[in-house]
Amino acid sequence: MKSRTFIIAVLSLFASVSFAAFSEAPPAFTYKDGKAVFVDFSHAEYELHFDNHSKTVSVESTIDFEVHEAGFPVFDLVPEPTDLTLDGVPVEQALSLDPDAQTSFRILQSKVPVGRHQLKLKHGLTTNVVWSDLGVASAFWLSDLNDRSYLEQYVPSNLEFDQYSKKVTVNLIGLEGLAHTLKANGTVTKLSEEKLEVTYPAKYTSSSVFFHLFPEKSITSNVSFYYPSIDGRKIPVDIYTTVAIDPFVVLTKGILAELEADYGPFPHDQLLVYGVSLVKGGMEYSGATSTGLLSLGHELFHSYNARGVMPANGNSGWMDEGLSRWRDNLYRQLPGIAHPSAKLAGHSVWRRSTDSNSYAQGSAFLSLVSHKMNERGLHLKTFLKEYFQRNMFRTVTTEVFERDLAQFSGMDFSEDFSRYIYGRSTPSRTKAVRVEADPHHPRYTKKELLELTMPRGRR
């Protein structure tokens, strides 16, 4: 037992310093007279200028990346970029579909050799930006259920497989005398009243980042304290809300105790909770969440599952929501599954969003796996604890989960994965399964997102 524990500890340490595997990138594909190639970001810097005079936000970005196969580099940014230069030379870009027409991304119109390169560009930002007489609010609200809804909505980024360090600098122009706060799951530095900076660690992906800038007067309550982790750390916890804050404080402490007892020490250096409601759910980030009270446990579990051990692509996201719903369902067991088949990880290799059936069908599959393991005297939760420790702060695929599960249990689940996860044995006349909306991850309207961004601001 001691040797096994030691091996897991060594693997965990290795995972903490050796992040993303570039092999998890989507495959290159034919483009013009060469190939469109996915690249490896090493560092990104974003300079955000909030100009109160013109009520506009301009962004200047610098991306350092490495090309492992010569071709036309791929990155993404939803707003239209301008003034692009590649290694100091002007370059064009084009918005293009993948070969299966599953998603879009930006492709630089210059073929580059293997090696290190630097991209600079500019763009305007309007998404989730609110101006008022209190000041300005801006937030990077993310979603795993919609295509191109991670960091690329706001600043240029790579796809979810990649992990790289990031720095965001906030410049407040024409907002003298209006105090602002920046909440982020990184290291925030106040350089001056008009200039703030946040650095994010290299282990973060495009789905990890929490960023929320707002006038101080727009938040009603804020409580900070240290949580005593089982590993001896004192984890800083920051909770801010627009509703009653005491229930969030009490429940956060209770959920952290539960999760640490089940899965080991909380994996992040801090915890940031934005309480937006006593009922409605929210979204997970790495060591952070924007959430309603009833969804707090679901979202905090995501700091182990989804934003600790992180999906590499859309075909991997089912694990995040399936596991979290399985916990929500009190880790139930099922001897069988009602639906005949499912295709949660059987989509195109270029898919970027999580299958909406992952909550119901993913959790049902895990309930079946748990039942089969219990019949052998094994426990799925015990496996998950080791799985999380082994893969913490790494991007993973469904294949990794299936392999690790088989190695832990000594059981062959390949037929179950084939039927219920990859959808390889779908009957020709299968009745479509109705997608079940999940209360913990509601689809917010644009108006609701703006209200989260500037919850008390007078517009």
Phi, psi and omega in degrees: 000318180297319181294323179294317178298320179296318180298316179298319180296319180294317179297321179296318179296318178298319180296328183288339181247349179238097193276246192290144172265120183295342179297345179274359177292152174299158181288150172295157179217159183300132180210122182052236181261023181202225181228146166275125187238139175277142189244175184244103177291140173251327181199145178225136176236132183236123178253110183257128180246110177263106185258107182290336180292315182261355183054047179228159175235123176246146184231132173244128186235146174231123183241122172261127183214165179239138177257125181262347178217127183302138180164198181267114187292143179252136169214188176214149175197123182290311175296153181287123180276158176223168172053047181279138170227141177242115184055039176085359182248133179305141182217149176265166176220162178218143175276122187226154175272155171284170183300335179264004180055041179268330185204174177236156173202172181269138177236123177292138186268036177221125179284129184239153179277169174300139179140190183266141183217166178226131178247133173238144181198168179229157173196165175261148181240126178234340184292126179054048172240128182231129177254143177206179178288351175276339184139217182233147174233144180211140181214146175259077177281131185247164177212139177265354185263353181238147181292142177054048184237021174262216186299333183298347175295334192241319181219158179297135183213172172266176177285175192293341181293337191265144176239131183199154180286152183219146173228129178243124177250129182252122177248119180259114185249128179073023182239028181300136178086354178251106185288136180235153178238142175241116175258129183204153176268048175217199179263113183263131178234130177267102182283328176194181178296334183251004183218122180235156182217142174225133176248138180247142185289161183292347180280350183281145174254188179288350178256005186268329197286128170251127181217122179214111177254135181199159174294143183303325184286354184271358177243135186275325186219146178210125179230134177235142177201174178252131178262127181282102180290158179291346178265008177097348178288155169250102187276122177292128179242130181235117181240125175228143188216165170250003179233190179302128187268333184303317178299326178292320180295311182297313183291323178301315180297319180293320181290320177300319178297318178298311184293320179294324178294324183275321192233004178096181185306142176305127193283346186259161182282346180205168173226129180238122181238123174253106181274112188255348184193161172272352185233296192297145184284193186203224186213149181262150173220176181285107182068028181200158175202149166249117194203159166276161185298318184291342180258005187300317180295317177303314184287321180291327175298330178297341178289342168268311190250104179115315180240013168243292164273118196247139179292144181272342185193181181296331178283357179253346186292339180301328181298319182301308184281327177296315180294318181292321176292326177299318175296317179303325181273018176060037174056046183293162177241143179228131176285346180201170181240133184292315183286143187290330183195170177205159185229050187291329180236025182251022182272181178303149178295344181264358180297139184243343181258159180279138177299129183294342177280358186297328181296300185287308185285323178295316179291325177296319178299316180293327175295323176293314178300316180299318179299313181295322178292318181297328177295338177261007181079019180250163183227129181297323179297323178296318176299315183299322179301314179290322179299315179297316181296321183289325188248011184301134180064031171236153172273138185230164176241170175301323180298323177295315179299314180297317180297312182295323179296317180295319180294321180292315189269337188070017182250153180258106179257013187300323180292320179293317177298318181301320184277312191262347181243313181271344178066032184278346182242033181293122178301152183294333180240066179263128177292132181299137179273130180290129179291125181267121178294141181258129182293338182280337181233070180290154175273104182287145173281165177301321179296317180295323178295322178293325178291327174291325182292312178234076191295326183242005182290142176271119187258000000 
